[in-house]
């Protein structure tokens, strides 16, 4: 497992500074909650770590690899990402099971379809998340909460070293939220994976994270252990 380090990272969009001089060090196996008001740069921070957007200045290291356009493919292979409110065209006939299985496509390579063991693994994860019945349902025709669960299952299928979750429970019922947060936390601890969670719910961060980072106007204004200052 690899440490994650951001050194004085700045992101600019449309001539506006979105993240400003971010310094953050995350140890392998650590779970970090990212908290802050709307527009603070929380989602941008996850996209940045995942290599989906470029930064203007600074440096991002995953282990000894610098995150940049040349390394983004390599970086994304070790990351699992659950975006906020993932939308899809309901007319596209992609099955939910196929979406979940796509989490392992990067490691399988082109033109290789998951074997029976991987299919069973996907169904097992979906069963834990109570969505096995959706395996053959079109992804675009299931509810927002069901899509969110499928995207979590997809990320877990990747067995990532770093798991990035952007408001993962935004469309999920309170009953399911507690069950799924327990599943994710147990999965993360068993594998020693690093986890970063963006959430507006302090209870989620307190339950799932070792420490919290507070973002405001593109800057980290506080990094604090849960139950004590760092």
Buried (B, 14 or more C-beta within 10 A) or exposed (E): BBBBBBBEBBBBEEEEBBBBBBEBEBEBBBBBBBBBEEEBBBBBBBBBBBBBBEBEEBEBBBBEBEBEEEBBEEBBEBBBBBBBEBEBEEEEEEBBBBBBBBBBBEEBEEEEEBEEEBBEBBBEBBEBBBBBEBBEBBBBBBEEBBBBBBBBBBBBBBBBBBBBBBBBBBBBEEEBBBBBBEBBBEBBEEBEBBBBBBBEBEEBBEBBBBBBBBBBBBBBEEBBEBEEEE
